[in-house]
């Protein structure tokens, strides 16, 4: 768990990265050097306008936040790049992920039983892979609907989760955002 000051520092790094003003001293807190999966989510007037991250660690936490914030602002293919005039109205949310854990299940009903709103979910079958952060449960609280949408996000049929061969992993996320 990150304390309030550490959260503010990471949010500041994210905002500075979006503004193109990021400068990182060589001395960062040890916690920030930990290799963790990270997502940065950007909203404007309550609407999603960028979300980029890494399920598995690819860089120290502070570097991942810097990179994901910039990419969420300017490279998320679902949205156009942000304009400079929009930066001040952005709300930045950071999710720091736990280590992925393989979820063993025997039937579709067993899978449904093991899922809950505290878990982020990764599904994979062949080359198709997708995740939903735990906060997606707020929009899709029905477990079947959640899995249907996740399968579609991965480029699979909505009911693919009911078939054999779907790999499922779960994680938790420490989520925090700017106070605006």
N, CA and C atoms as a LAMMPS dump frame, in Angstrom:
ITEM: TIMESTEP
0
ITEM: NUMBER OF ATOMS
540
ITEM: BOX BOUNDS ff ff ff
-5.0000000000000000e+02 5.0000000000000000e+02
-5.0000000000000000e+02 5.0000000000000000e+02
-5.0000000000000000e+02 5.0000000000000000e+02
ITEM: ATOMS id mol type element x y z
1 1 1 N 0.834 -1.186 0
2 1 2 C 0 0 0
3 1 3 C 0.88 1.251 0
4 2 1 N 0.538 2.167 -0.846
5 2 2 C 1.258 3.434 -0.916
6 2 3 C 0.616 4.434 0.03
7 3 1 N 1.444 5.269 0.645
8 3 2 C 0.877 6.287 1.529
9 3 3 C 0.422 7.492 0.698
10 4 1 N -0.208 8.45 1.355
11 4 2 C -0.786 9.607 0.673
12 4 3 C 0.258 10.392 -0.108
13 5 1 N 1.421 10.61 0.479
14 5 2 C 2.481 11.373 -0.196
15 5 3 C 2.988 10.639 -1.433
16 6 1 N 3.169 9.325 -1.327
17 6 2 C 3.635 8.534 -2.466
18 6 3 C 2.604 8.562 -3.597
19 7 1 N 1.344 8.479 -3.25
20 7 2 C 0.284 8.553 -4.259
21 7 3 C 0.319 9.905 -4.963
22 8 1 N 0.445 10.989 -4.185
23 8 2 C 0.518 12.335 -4.771
24 8 3 C 1.714 12.458 -5.701
25 9 1 N 2.834 11.885 -5.298
26 9 2 C 4.032 11.956 -6.131
27 9 3 C 3.819 11.237 -7.458
28 10 1 N 3.232 10.04 -7.427
29 10 2 C 2.979 9.302 -8.67
30 10 3 C 1.969 10.032 -9.551
31 11 1 N 0.93 10.593 -8.95
32 11 2 C -0.045 11.366 -9.729
33 11 3 C 0.613 12.599 -10.343
34 12 1 N 1.519 13.222 -9.606
35 12 2 C 2.26 14.371 -10.133
36 12 3 C 3.152 13.981 -11.295
37 13 1 N 3.795 12.818 -11.189
38 13 2 C 4.62 12.327 -12.301
39 13 3 C 3.757 12.087 -13.536
40 14 1 N 2.58 11.522 -13.327
41 14 2 C 1.677 11.254 -14.45
42 14 3 C 1.271 12.559 -15.127
43 15 1 N 0.868 13.546 -14.346
44 15 2 C 0.441 14.826 -14.919
45 15 3 C 1.61 15.521 -15.615
46 16 1 N 2.78 15.494 -15.01
47 16 2 C 3.961 16.111 -15.637
48 16 3 C 4.308 15.423 -16.946
49 17 1 N 4.155 14.105 -16.979
50 17 2 C 4.436 13.355 -18.203
51 17 3 C 3.483 13.782 -19.321
52 18 1 N 2.217 13.954 -18.992
53 18 2 C 1.225 14.378 -19.983
54 18 3 C 1.555 15.779 -20.497
55 19 1 N 2.029 16.635 -19.6
56 19 2 C 2.387 18.004 -19.986
57 19 3 C 3.733 18.072 -20.705
58 20 1 N 4.478 16.96 -20.706
59 20 2 C 5.797 16.94 -21.336
60 20 3 C 6.855 17.608 -20.489
61 21 1 N 6.631 17.661 -19.184
62 21 2 C 7.538 18.36 -18.28
63 21 3 C 8.192 17.433 -17.27
64 22 1 N 8.169 16.151 -17.51
65 22 2 C 8.639 15.227 -16.479
66 22 3 C 10.158 15.268 -16.33
67 23 1 N 10.567 15.424 -15.089
68 23 2 C 11.983 15.331 -14.738
69 23 3 C 12.057 14.457 -13.506
70 24 1 N 12.799 13.388 -13.597
71 24 2 C 12.911 12.475 -12.469
72 24 3 C 14.326 12.537 -11.951
73 25 1 N 14.434 12.834 -10.672
74 25 2 C 15.77 12.811 -10.075
75 25 3 C 16.22 11.356 -10.002
76 26 1 N 17.494 11.166 -9.857
77 26 2 C 18.011 9.794 -9.819
78 26 3 C 17.61 9.095 -8.534
79 27 1 N 17.233 9.875 -7.532
80 27 2 C 16.814 9.311 -6.252
81 27 3 C 15.291 9.246 -6.214
82 28 1 N 14.745 8.063 -6.327
83 28 2 C 13.31 7.888 -6.161
84 28 3 C 13.116 6.933 -4.987
85 29 1 N 11.996 7.046 -4.29
86 29 2 C 11.767 6.129 -3.163
87 29 3 C 11.876 4.673 -3.611
88 30 1 N 12.391 3.843 -2.737
89 30 2 C 12.562 2.42 -3.067
90 30 3 C 11.27 1.785 -3.558
91 31 1 N 10.134 2.182 -2.965
92 31 2 C 8.849 1.616 -3.36
93 31 3 C 8.562 1.868 -4.842
94 32 1 N 9.033 2.996 -5.368
95 32 2 C 8.777 3.357 -6.76
96 32 3 C 9.617 2.542 -7.738
97 33 1 N 10.674 1.908 -7.237
98 33 2 C 11.513 1.068 -8.094
99 33 3 C 10.99 -0.358 -8.195
100 34 1 N 9.966 -0.664 -7.405
101 34 2 C 9.38 -1.996 -7.441
102 34 3 C 8.76 -2.237 -8.816
103 35 1 N 8.947 -3.419 -9.348
104 35 2 C 8.379 -3.79 -10.639
105 35 3 C 6.922 -4.2 -10.415
106 36 1 N 5.999 -3.396 -10.958
107 36 2 C 4.576 -3.67 -10.789
108 36 3 C 3.832 -3.364 -12.08
109 37 1 N 2.745 -4.092 -12.299
110 37 2 C 1.842 -3.735 -13.383
111 37 3 C 1.132 -2.455 -13.004
112 38 1 N 0.918 -1.583 -13.978
113 38 2 C 0.338 -0.263 -13.725
114 38 3 C -0.604 0.099 -14.866
115 39 1 N -1.723 0.74 -14.528
116 39 2 C -2.609 1.337 -15.522
117 39 3 C -2.825 2.791 -15.155
118 40 1 N -2.881 3.649 -16.168
119 40 2 C -3.241 5.046 -15.975
120 40 3 C -4.515 5.29 -16.781
121 41 1 N -5.545 5.778 -16.093
122 41 2 C -6.844 6.037 -16.704
123 41 3 C -7.109 7.538 -16.668
124 42 1 N -7.495 8.075 -17.804
125 42 2 C -7.784 9.505 -17.914
126 42 3 C -9.255 9.7 -18.218
127 43 1 N -9.885 10.637 -17.492
128 43 2 C -11.268 10.995 -17.77
129 43 3 C -11.377 12.509 -17.875
130 44 1 N -12.334 12.917 -18.661
131 44 2 C -12.624 14.338 -18.844
132 44 3 C -14.127 14.482 -18.738
133 45 1 N -14.585 15.29 -17.796
134 45 2 C -16.016 15.448 -17.541
135 45 3 C -16.705 14.101 -17.3
136 46 1 N -16.017 13.211 -16.592
137 46 2 C -16.57 11.906 -16.254
138 46 3 C -16.527 10.879 -17.37
139 47 1 N -16 11.249 -18.532
140 47 2 C -15.945 10.337 -19.68
141 47 3 C -14.515 9.832 -19.894
142 48 1 N -14.381 8.547 -20.119
143 48 2 C -13.077 7.966 -20.407
144 48 3 C -12.49 8.615 -21.651
145 49 1 N -11.229 9.017 -21.572
146 49 2 C -10.572 9.586 -22.759
147 49 3 C -9.181 9 -22.965
148 50 1 N -8.83 7.98 -22.18
149 50 2 C -7.568 7.287 -22.361
150 50 3 C -7.312 6.326 -21.215
151 51 1 N -6.827 5.141 -21.534
152 51 2 C -6.46 4.166 -20.5
153 51 3 C -5.42 3.225 -21.102
154 52 1 N -4.236 3.276 -20.552
155 52 2 C -3.144 2.428 -21.032
156 52 3 C -2.432 1.852 -19.828
157 53 1 N -2.004 0.614 -19.948
158 53 2 C -1.253 0.012 -18.857
159 53 3 C -0.632 -1.299 -19.251
160 54 1 N -0.001 -1.883 -18.27
161 54 2 C 0.65 -3.178 -18.416
162 54 3 C 0.158 -4.082 -17.297
163 55 1 N -0.393 -5.22 -17.669
164 55 2 C -0.883 -6.167 -16.678
165 55 3 C 0.283 -6.705 -15.857
166 56 1 N 1.348 -7.014 -16.546
167 56 2 C 2.531 -7.539 -15.878
168 56 3 C 3.613 -6.469 -15.885
169 57 1 N 4.491 -6.5 -14.887
170 57 2 C 5.519 -5.455 -14.794
171 57 3 C 6.459 -5.456 -15.995
172 58 1 N 6.725 -4.25 -16.51
173 58 2 C 7.69 -4.096 -17.601
174 58 3 C 8.753 -3.05 -17.257
175 59 1 N 8.522 -2.307 -16.171
176 59 2 C 9.442 -1.25 -15.762
177 59 3 C 9.203 -0.959 -14.29
178 60 1 N 10.143 -0.272 -13.634
179 60 2 C 9.868 0.167 -12.265
180 60 3 C 8.577 0.993 -12.234
181 61 1 N 7.874 0.937 -11.118
182 61 2 C 6.557 1.566 -11.001
183 61 3 C 6.553 3.024 -11.467
184 62 1 N 7.513 3.821 -11.03
185 62 2 C 7.502 5.246 -11.391
186 62 3 C 7.646 5.431 -12.895
187 63 1 N 8.492 4.621 -13.538
188 63 2 C 8.703 4.722 -14.984
189 63 3 C 7.45 4.251 -15.726
190 64 1 N 6.831 3.195 -15.228
191 64 2 C 5.601 2.688 -15.853
192 64 3 C 4.503 3.74 -15.799
193 65 1 N 4.388 4.463 -14.675
194 65 2 C 3.378 5.512 -14.554
195 65 3 C 3.653 6.617 -15.573
196 66 1 N 4.896 7.038 -15.685
197 66 2 C 5.273 8.094 -16.638
198 66 3 C 4.921 7.674 -18.067
199 67 1 N 5.325 6.47 -18.437
200 67 2 C 5.094 5.98 -19.8
201 67 3 C 3.612 5.77 -20.096
202 68 1 N 2.889 5.164 -19.158
203 68 2 C 1.471 4.875 -19.384
204 68 3 C 0.643 6.159 -19.433
205 69 1 N 0.993 7.153 -18.622
206 69 2 C 0.259 8.421 -18.643
207 69 3 C 0.403 9.095 -20.004
208 70 1 N 1.626 9.157 -20.507
209 70 2 C 1.859 9.775 -21.811
210 70 3 C 1.109 9.012 -22.907
211 71 1 N 1.205 7.696 -22.866
212 71 2 C 0.525 6.887 -23.882
213 71 3 C -0.995 7 -23.783
214 72 1 N -1.54 7.045 -22.567
215 72 2 C -2.989 7.184 -22.403
216 72 3 C -3.463 8.518 -22.976
217 73 1 N -2.644 9.55 -22.83
218 73 2 C -3.027 10.886 -23.303
219 73 3 C -2.914 11.039 -24.815
220 74 1 N -1.932 10.379 -25.401
221 74 2 C -1.628 10.675 -26.808
222 74 3 C -1.633 9.479 -27.755
223 75 1 N -1.696 8.255 -27.223
224 75 2 C -1.556 7.093 -28.102
225 75 3 C -2.638 6.031 -27.946
226 76 1 N -3.653 6.268 -27.124
227 76 2 C -4.735 5.298 -26.997
228 76 3 C -5.541 5.331 -28.297
229 77 1 N -5.494 4.255 -29.06
230 77 2 C -6.094 4.219 -30.392
231 77 3 C -7.61 4.446 -30.37
232 78 1 N -8.245 4.276 -29.231
233 78 2 C -9.702 4.445 -29.152
234 78 3 C -10.127 5.91 -29.116
235 79 1 N -9.151 6.786 -28.836
236 79 2 C -9.448 8.209 -28.688
237 79 3 C -8.398 9.009 -29.451
238 80 1 N -8.763 10.192 -29.871
239 80 2 C -7.778 11.063 -30.489
240 80 3 C -6.806 11.569 -29.432
241 81 1 N -5.629 12.024 -29.861
242 81 2 C -4.677 12.57 -28.897
243 81 3 C -5.277 13.789 -28.194
244 82 1 N -4.963 13.924 -26.929
245 82 2 C -5.442 15.085 -26.175
246 82 3 C -4.853 16.364 -26.731
247 83 1 N -5.617 17.413 -26.646
248 83 2 C -5.13 18.745 -27.005
249 83 3 C -4.571 19.384 -25.738
250 84 1 N -3.608 20.265 -25.892
251 84 2 C -2.997 20.949 -24.739
252 84 3 C -4.062 21.629 -23.879
253 85 1 N -5.096 22.166 -24.522
254 85 2 C -6.151 22.879 -23.799
255 85 3 C -6.982 21.953 -22.909
256 86 1 N -6.893 20.638 -23.122
257 86 2 C -7.692 19.686 -22.35
258 86 3 C -6.975 19.185 -21.094
259 87 1 N -5.675 19.381 -21.029
260 87 2 C -4.868 18.777 -19.964
261 87 3 C -5.334 19.19 -18.577
262 88 1 N -5.604 20.469 -18.374
263 88 2 C -5.984 20.924 -17.038
264 88 3 C -7.313 20.364 -16.566
265 89 1 N -8.184 19.973 -17.483
266 89 2 C -9.493 19.435 -17.087
267 89 3 C -9.483 17.912 -16.915
268 90 1 N -8.34 17.27 -17.129
269 90 2 C -8.247 15.816 -16.975
270 90 3 C -8.282 15.4 -15.52
271 91 1 N -8.871 14.244 -15.276
272 91 2 C -8.758 13.586 -13.983
273 91 3 C -7.906 12.34 -14.216
274 92 1 N -6.865 12.189 -13.422
275 92 2 C -5.926 11.071 -13.576
276 92 3 C -6.164 10.056 -12.471
277 93 1 N -6.266 8.798 -12.879
278 93 2 C -6.406 7.689 -11.932
279 93 3 C -5.293 6.69 -12.22
280 94 1 N -4.655 6.204 -11.179
281 94 2 C -3.599 5.209 -11.308
282 94 3 C -4.035 3.942 -10.591
283 95 1 N -3.808 2.81 -11.233
284 95 2 C -4.051 1.504 -10.62
285 95 3 C -2.727 0.753 -10.589
286 96 1 N -2.294 0.382 -9.396
287 96 2 C -1.083 -0.409 -9.222
288 96 3 C -1.546 -1.838 -8.945
289 97 1 N -1.119 -2.759 -9.795
290 97 2 C -1.648 -4.121 -9.759
291 97 3 C -0.818 -5.059 -8.897
292 98 1 N -1.507 -6.046 -8.327
293 98 2 C -0.825 -7.137 -7.641
294 98 3 C -0.282 -8.107 -8.699
295 99 1 N 0.42 -9.099 -8.247
296 99 2 C 0.924 -10.138 -9.148
297 99 3 C -0.258 -10.969 -9.642
298 100 1 N -0.239 -11.315 -10.925
299 100 2 C -1.289 -12.167 -11.505
300 100 3 C -1.3 -13.54 -10.845
301 101 1 N -2.505 -14.052 -10.613
302 101 2 C -2.646 -15.411 -10.094
303 101 3 C -3.563 -16.191 -11.021
304 102 1 N -3.11 -17.363 -11.419
305 102 2 C -3.933 -18.227 -12.282
306 102 3 C -5.149 -18.669 -11.486
307 103 1 N -6.303 -18.583 -12.109
308 103 2 C -7.55 -19.007 -11.47
309 103 3 C -7.926 -20.377 -12.01
310 104 1 N -7.919 -21.362 -11.15
311 104 2 C -8.315 -22.711 -11.551
312 104 3 C -9.816 -22.86 -11.354
313 105 1 N -10.486 -23.313 -12.38
314 105 2 C -11.927 -23.543 -12.312
315 105 3 C -12.255 -24.746 -13.169
316 106 1 N -13.386 -25.396 -12.873
317 106 2 C -13.727 -26.633 -13.584
318 106 3 C -14.891 -26.473 -14.555
319 107 1 N -15.799 -25.569 -14.259
320 107 2 C -16.982 -25.375 -15.104
321 107 3 C -17.266 -23.872 -15.21
322 108 1 N -18.097 -23.458 -16.157
323 108 2 C -18.482 -22.046 -16.214
324 108 3 C -19.108 -21.55 -14.903
325 109 1 N -19.919 -22.382 -14.265
326 109 2 C -20.53 -21.988 -12.992
327 109 3 C -19.469 -21.824 -11.902
328 110 1 N -18.47 -22.693 -11.907
329 110 2 C -17.369 -22.589 -10.945
330 110 3 C -16.598 -21.281 -11.176
331 111 1 N -16.382 -20.922 -12.436
332 111 2 C -15.715 -19.659 -12.757
333 111 3 C -16.525 -18.484 -12.208
334 112 1 N -17.82 -18.47 -12.467
335 112 2 C -18.683 -17.387 -11.975
336 112 3 C -18.626 -17.287 -10.45
337 113 1 N -18.619 -18.429 -9.8
338 113 2 C -18.583 -18.463 -8.332
339 113 3 C -17.301 -17.845 -7.772
340 114 1 N -16.185 -18.004 -8.489
341 114 2 C -14.882 -17.547 -7.983
342 114 3 C -14.585 -16.074 -8.275
343 115 1 N -15.375 -15.447 -9.119
344 115 2 C -15.135 -14.041 -9.455
345 115 3 C -15.876 -13.117 -8.494
346 116 1 N -15.289 -11.954 -8.235
347 116 2 C -15.968 -10.932 -7.44
348 116 3 C -15.471 -9.557 -7.839
349 117 1 N -16.161 -8.528 -7.366
350 117 2 C -15.9 -7.155 -7.788
351 117 3 C -14.573 -6.588 -7.296
352 118 1 N -13.838 -7.322 -6.485
353 118 2 C -12.517 -6.865 -6.038
354 118 3 C -11.397 -7.312 -6.964
355 119 1 N -11.743 -8.119 -7.957
356 119 2 C -10.72 -8.721 -8.821
357 119 3 C -10.715 -8.127 -10.222
358 120 1 N -9.52 -7.847 -10.71
359 120 2 C -9.319 -7.621 -12.123
360 120 3 C -9.202 -8.994 -12.762
361 121 1 N -9.618 -9.118 -14
362 121 2 C -9.647 -10.428 -14.66
363 121 3 C -8.922 -10.345 -15.996
364 122 1 N -8.065 -11.33 -16.239
365 122 2 C -7.385 -11.495 -17.522
366 122 3 C -7.856 -12.81 -18.11
367 123 1 N -8.261 -12.775 -19.377
368 123 2 C -8.607 -14.016 -20.07
369 123 3 C -7.674 -14.178 -21.259
370 124 1 N -7.426 -15.44 -21.597
371 124 2 C -6.573 -15.708 -22.741
372 124 3 C -6.938 -17.046 -23.356
373 125 1 N -6.98 -17.029 -24.681
374 125 2 C -7.165 -18.264 -25.444
375 125 3 C -6.394 -18.08 -26.727
376 126 1 N -5.387 -18.89 -26.921
377 126 2 C -4.517 -18.722 -28.078
378 126 3 C -3.834 -17.369 -28.002
379 127 1 N -3.898 -16.606 -29.071
380 127 2 C -3.273 -15.275 -29.116
381 127 3 C -4.213 -14.174 -28.617
382 128 1 N -5.443 -14.52 -28.306
383 128 2 C -6.427 -13.53 -27.854
384 128 3 C -6.316 -13.352 -26.344
385 129 1 N -6.15 -12.088 -25.926
386 129 2 C -5.988 -11.794 -24.503
387 129 3 C -6.566 -10.415 -24.199
388 130 1 N -7.204 -10.299 -23.04
389 130 2 C -7.747 -9.002 -22.623
390 130 3 C -7.908 -8.982 -21.112
391 131 1 N -8.019 -7.778 -20.582
392 131 2 C -8.268 -7.617 -19.147
393 131 3 C -9.292 -6.529 -18.907
394 132 1 N -9.953 -6.64 -17.778
395 132 2 C -10.761 -5.574 -17.212
396 132 3 C -10.233 -5.327 -15.81
397 133 1 N -9.974 -4.056 -15.498
398 133 2 C -9.583 -3.679 -14.146
399 133 3 C -10.753 -3.901 -13.196
400 134 1 N -10.486 -4.027 -11.888
401 134 2 C -11.584 -4.244 -10.939
402 134 3 C -12.677 -3.177 -11.021
403 135 1 N -12.324 -1.929 -11.363
404 135 2 C -13.33 -0.874 -11.403
405 135 3 C -14.364 -1.066 -12.517
406 136 1 N -14.097 -1.949 -13.483
407 136 2 C -15.079 -2.21 -14.554
408 136 3 C -16.33 -2.887 -13.983
409 137 1 N -16.186 -3.537 -12.832
410 137 2 C -17.353 -4.149 -12.191
411 137 3 C -18.421 -3.098 -11.882
412 138 1 N -18.01 -1.836 -11.684
413 138 2 C -18.98 -0.779 -11.401
414 138 3 C -19.927 -0.572 -12.59
415 139 1 N -19.413 -0.757 -13.8
416 139 2 C -20.218 -0.596 -15.013
417 139 3 C -20.882 -1.893 -15.441
418 140 1 N -20.247 -3.017 -15.136
419 140 2 C -20.75 -4.333 -15.54
420 140 3 C -20.809 -5.252 -14.318
421 141 1 N -21.758 -5.024 -13.408
422 141 2 C -21.78 -5.806 -12.165
423 141 3 C -22.248 -7.261 -12.327
424 142 1 N -22.94 -7.552 -13.415
425 142 2 C -23.386 -8.922 -13.663
426 142 3 C -22.204 -9.746 -14.175
427 143 1 N -21.894 -10.838 -13.506
428 143 2 C -20.708 -11.637 -13.846
429 143 3 C -20.746 -12.17 -15.283
430 144 1 N -21.901 -12.612 -15.726
431 144 2 C -22.007 -13.144 -17.091
432 144 3 C -21.78 -12.042 -18.116
433 145 1 N -22.39 -10.892 -17.882
434 145 2 C -22.228 -9.757 -18.795
435 145 3 C -20.768 -9.278 -18.789
436 146 1 N -20.161 -9.255 -17.618
437 146 2 C -18.757 -8.875 -17.474
438 146 3 C -17.877 -9.776 -18.35
439 147 1 N -18.081 -11.088 -18.227
440 147 2 C -17.278 -12.043 -19.008
441 147 3 C -17.591 -11.969 -20.499
442 148 1 N -18.857 -11.768 -20.86
443 148 2 C -19.223 -11.609 -22.269
444 148 3 C -18.443 -10.44 -22.89
445 149 1 N -18.465 -9.294 -22.201
446 149 2 C -17.785 -8.099 -22.71
447 149 3 C -16.267 -8.294 -22.746
448 150 1 N -15.737 -8.97 -21.748
449 150 2 C -14.29 -9.217 -21.727
450 150 3 C -13.884 -10.127 -22.893
451 151 1 N -14.686 -11.133 -23.175
452 151 2 C -14.401 -12.006 -24.323
453 151 3 C -14.435 -11.21 -25.627
454 152 1 N -15.419 -10.324 -25.77
455 152 2 C -15.497 -9.498 -26.986
456 152 3 C -14.29 -8.571 -27.082
457 153 1 N -13.858 -8.018 -25.966
458 153 2 C -12.677 -7.162 -25.963
459 153 3 C -11.453 -7.932 -26.454
460 154 1 N -11.4 -9.216 -26.12
461 154 2 C -10.276 -10.061 -26.531
462 154 3 C -10.418 -10.56 -27.971
463 155 1 N -11.502 -10.19 -28.635
464 155 2 C -11.702 -10.625 -30.02
465 155 3 C -12.294 -12.013 -30.132
466 156 1 N -12.986 -12.453 -29.093
467 156 2 C -13.608 -13.776 -29.081
468 156 3 C -15.131 -13.639 -29.089
469 157 1 N -15.794 -14.75 -29.28
470 157 2 C -17.25 -14.762 -29.163
471 157 3 C -17.621 -14.434 -27.718
472 158 1 N -18.751 -13.757 -27.508
473 158 2 C -19.128 -13.377 -26.143
474 158 3 C -19.243 -14.553 -25.173
475 159 1 N -19.653 -15.701 -25.671
476 159 2 C -19.842 -16.851 -24.777
477 159 3 C -18.624 -17.775 -24.709
478 160 1 N -17.484 -17.299 -25.163
479 160 2 C -16.27 -18.133 -25.167
480 160 3 C -15.903 -18.593 -23.755
481 161 1 N -16.246 -17.82 -22.74
482 161 2 C -15.93 -18.183 -21.357
483 161 3 C -16.666 -19.449 -20.905
484 162 1 N -17.696 -19.843 -21.649
485 162 2 C -18.452 -21.041 -21.299
486 162 3 C -17.823 -22.303 -21.904
487 163 1 N -16.797 -22.125 -22.721
488 163 2 C -16.175 -23.252 -23.427
489 163 3 C -14.862 -23.646 -22.755
490 164 1 N -14.356 -24.792 -23.12
491 164 2 C -13.08 -25.27 -22.573
492 164 3 C -11.904 -24.488 -23.144
493 165 1 N -10.832 -24.443 -22.396
494 165 2 C -9.58 -23.902 -22.914
495 165 3 C -9.326 -22.434 -22.66
496 166 1 N -10.18 -21.76 -21.915
497 166 2 C -9.971 -20.35 -21.625
498 166 3 C -9.116 -20.225 -20.369
499 167 1 N -7.975 -19.565 -20.506
500 167 2 C -7.124 -19.302 -19.346
501 167 3 C -7.623 -18.054 -18.63
502 168 1 N -7.721 -18.125 -17.322
503 168 2 C -8.185 -16.991 -16.531
504 168 3 C -7.191 -16.729 -15.41
505 169 1 N -6.806 -15.476 -15.272
506 169 2 C -5.961 -15.038 -14.162
507 169 3 C -6.642 -13.845 -13.515
508 170 1 N -6.332 -13.611 -12.253
509 170 2 C -6.942 -12.509 -11.52
510 170 3 C -5.866 -11.72 -10.78
511 171 1 N -6.222 -10.509 -10.41
512 171 2 C -5.335 -9.634 -9.655
513 171 3 C -6.18 -8.621 -8.905
514 172 1 N -5.56 -7.95 -7.97
515 172 2 C -6.21 -6.828 -7.302
516 172 3 C -5.492 -5.559 -7.737
517 173 1 N -6.1 -4.417 -7.455
518 173 2 C -5.499 -3.153 -7.836
519 173 3 C -5.655 -2.128 -6.711
520 174 1 N -4.57 -1.449 -6.428
521 174 2 C -4.634 -0.298 -5.535
522 174 3 C -4.902 0.907 -6.424
523 175 1 N -6.09 1.47 -6.312
524 175 2 C -6.541 2.538 -7.199
525 175 3 C -6.578 3.855 -6.433
526 176 1 N -6.052 4.909 -7.069
527 176 2 C -6.12 6.23 -6.457
528 176 3 C -6.143 7.276 -7.555
529 177 1 N -6.724 8.418 -7.241
530 177 2 C -6.857 9.475 -8.26
531 177 3 C -6.664 10.843 -7.625
532 178 1 N -6.535 11.811 -8.52
533 178 2 C -6.371 13.184 -8.071
534 178 3 C -7.654 13.66 -7.408
535 179 1 N -7.502 14.533 -6.445
536 179 2 C -8.643 15.172 -5.803
537 179 3 C -8.959 16.422 -6.607
538 180 1 N -10.09 16.434 -7.275
539 180 2 C -10.482 17.616 -8.074
540 180 3 C -11.88 18.008 -7.731
